[in-house]
Every structure is written in C-alpha cells, then in structure tokens.
C-alpha cells in the first residue's frame, strides 16, 4: 500500500556516470533534483497518511511497512547525498576542499558562523579577538561557542580545535 520505489542503486550509477562527464555544478544540480524528488515523495506520502488519519484503518503490520518504507526512502536520500559528495570532481569550484569542509560542518547542523568560530579557535584566536574581528560582543561569541560545543559534543575549546583538525577544517602550520 505504501511501497516507495527504492532507487539508490540506480541513483548511484547515474551519479557515477554524471561525474565522469559533467562539471561539479551540473552533478550537484542533477543530484539535488533527484534527492529533492525522493524527499518530496516521502513528505507527501506522510502528509496523506497523517491528514486522513489512515493509521486508524491500518493493521499494525501495514503501519510498520509504511514507516519502514519512509525510513528506507530517507536513508536512500541520505546515501544519494553521500554519493553526490563522493563523486564530485575535487578540482571544481563548488566541490573544492573548502566547500566540502563546509558541507561536512553543515551536515552536523552547524551554521557558517559556528564553522568560522571552530576554525578561528584552531588558529589560536581568543574569544575577545574573534568578537572584535566579527564586530560583535564577546557574549555573542560565547553563545556561538556553546552551540559549537553542543553540536560537536565537545567539552571545551581544546576539543573543538582537535575536532576541527581531525575533520580537516584547518591544517597545522609548519
């Protein structure tokens, strides 16, 4: 009743084929549309079920199958996004190292400012220096620091710096 087509393998092959012949921007556009279509299908099917109170009319097994289909579609969408990132040419502007690092930070739910904060801390800037650099109060920087700590599951600034180094957001200077 709620079977959603599983096309991860097909999508992966399409991404690989596009990566061999297209620019990074074209791959992103192609793949973005593909993933958006899958996610739209997921949301629409969930809205139909919830708006019609269909769950009241379904058996436990049918409900489990529907939830499993939604989960599989969401998982397939995430795998497609990973395929997109893996197959983008490294030399292209949208898929260069800096863009991939920001995508990695974005996947963690970090904002641009939070990503910047982690990299500035890794470059030995104090909170006061960062506040001056951004033109904001030190309290604002501390709020960003709290968000970064929570999102990266780090207890202090040293752990944030280590995380940034391990993630490749910054490199050690010789």
VENZIFEN-V290955 format. One record per residue. RES is the residue in one letter. OMEGA is omega in radians with two decimals (none if undefined). Layout:
# VENZIFEN-V290955
res = {RES	RES}
omega = {OMEGA	OMEGA}
This chain:
# VENZIFEN-V290955
res = {X	X	X	X	X	X	X	X	X	X	X	X	X	X	X	X	X	X	X	X	X	X	X	X	X	X	X	X	X	X	X	X	X	X	X	X	X	X	X	X	X	X	X	X	X	X	X	X	X	X	X	X	X	X	X	X	X	X	X	X	X	X	X	X	X	X	X	X	X	X	X	X	X	X	X	X	X	X	X	X	X	X	X	X	X	X	X	X	X	X	X	X	X	X	X	X	X	X	X	X	X	X	X	X	X	X	X	X	X	X	X	X	X	X	X	X	X	X	X	X	X	X	X	X	X	X	X	X	X	X	X	X	X	X	X	X	X	X	X	X	X	X	X	X	X	X	X	X	X	X	X	X	X	X	X	X	X	X	X	X	X	X	X	X	X	X	X	X	X	X	X	X	X	X}
omega = {-3.10	-3.11	3.11	-3.08	3.10	-3.05	-3.10	-3.11	3.12	3.12	-3.13	3.12	3.11	3.12	3.13	-3.14	3.13	-3.12	-3.11	-3.01	-3.04	3.05	3.14	-3.11	3.14	3.11	3.13	-3.13	3.13	-3.05	3.12	3.14	3.14	-3.13	3.12	3.10	3.13	-3.13	3.10	3.10	3.13	-3.10	-3.14	-3.14	3.10	3.14	3.13	-3.11	-3.08	-3.08	-3.11	-3.09	-3.10	-3.11	-3.13	-3.09	-3.06	3.03	3.11	-3.13	3.13	3.10	3.12	3.12	3.13	3.14	3.11	3.11	3.12	3.14	-3.12	3.12	3.11	3.13	3.12	3.12	3.12	3.10	3.11	3.10	3.09	3.10	3.12	-3.10	-3.10	-3.04	3.10	3.10	-3.07	-3.10	-3.07	-3.07	-3.09	-3.08	3.13	-3.08	-3.13	3.14	3.13	3.13	3.13	3.08	3.10	3.12	3.11	3.11	3.10	-3.12	-3.12	3.05	3.09	3.14	-3.14	3.07	3.11	-3.13	3.14	-3.13	3.11	3.06	3.13	3.08	3.02	3.09	3.08	3.10	3.12	3.12	3.14	3.11	3.12	-3.13	-3.14	-3.08	3.13	3.12	3.09	3.10	3.10	3.12	3.11	3.08	3.08	3.13	3.12	3.12	3.13	3.14	-3.14	-3.07	3.14	-3.10	3.14	-3.10	-3.09	-3.10	3.14	3.12	3.09	3.13	3.11	3.11	-3.14	3.11	-3.12	-3.14	3.14	3.12	3.09	3.10	3.08	3.09	-3.13	none}
